[in-house]
Amino acid sequence: MRALIAFAGLAALTACNSEAEPPPAEQSPQAAFWGALSSHCGQAYSGALVSNDEADADMRGADMAMHVRGCTDSEIRVPFHIQGDDGEWNRSRTWVFTRTGPDGEGGLRLKHDHRHEDGTSDAVTMYGGDTAAPGSARAQEFPVDGESIALFEREGLDVSVTNVWRVEVDPADTANAQFAYQLRRTVAGGAPEPRDFRVEFDLTQPVEPPPPPWGSE
């Protein structure tokens, strides 16, 4: 009888704890993607152009580096450095990721911060877009937003008004981890001709962080 009473008491306690501590909610794809990118905070990696558009011929074979340099709960800044044929590095580009949904759920934004060497903003800067679909923990797509379309039209860059950017990232310590940044335009999506720019970075071999991007010294 004592054993039955003890068992009943244990069952009641277990049920009580179950009600008091519900299982954690499943993480959204955007939140998981954010976590994967955040896992590289402070690290820099080398990469290369892997697409074949003739428009990018001058970048083919160039040394490239990305640096997950600035991280907060709501923003991650990733400078993108390219070495020119003259050996000088172009440090004008920074990818800026922000969380747009409440409590970090429900959406991400990608913007491009372009600066001149003196730190002033380029005429074409802070363009990009928000995620239009959940995506996945590894990959998110950012269709061009209305603000960026207006900027492109004002600057005579009408070919860019159908841009879609895609970013892929694996968490730190993942086998064969990779980061990829891709710009695409398609005729089906309304572009006058297709465009494909893609760079990939090896996340398994950190490199020494580069100097700050222009305007961030």
C-alpha angles and dihedrals in degrees: 000000000000089000091053092049091049091049091050090050092050091049091051091049091049091050090049092051090047091056093045096049111041116189115271116267116257112263117248119241090248092052091048091049090050090051092051092051092044091055088071096053111144094015129113128203138188123237147162145219110269101174124089108218111142089225089071097047092119090059096050109117093006120140112250135185136187124199123196087213111156122039132174132152090268106029138041120187119200116184114208115209126194126189115221129218089263091060093250119127123235106217097172100112132080126170109217118200121189135176114240105179128083112278089003094296129118107029152023133205130209121200131174116227108200120187138178120236090263089058098252119133120261118240087248106052143125093034124144138092150248129266109270096190134030093258115185139288088263104037136036130180125211116198115203113271129224094257090055093046089055090049093050092048092048091051095046095253098127091148088070099057093097096047119146119189122203125195126189126188137170122208119259115275092027114138111257090001114189141181119208132184119193135180116197137181122178134193088228088056092054102268117138088230136001122270129192125177117168133168126183131200130200107234094186094073115050116202132202109288113255124233116283118283116260111286094024102081 
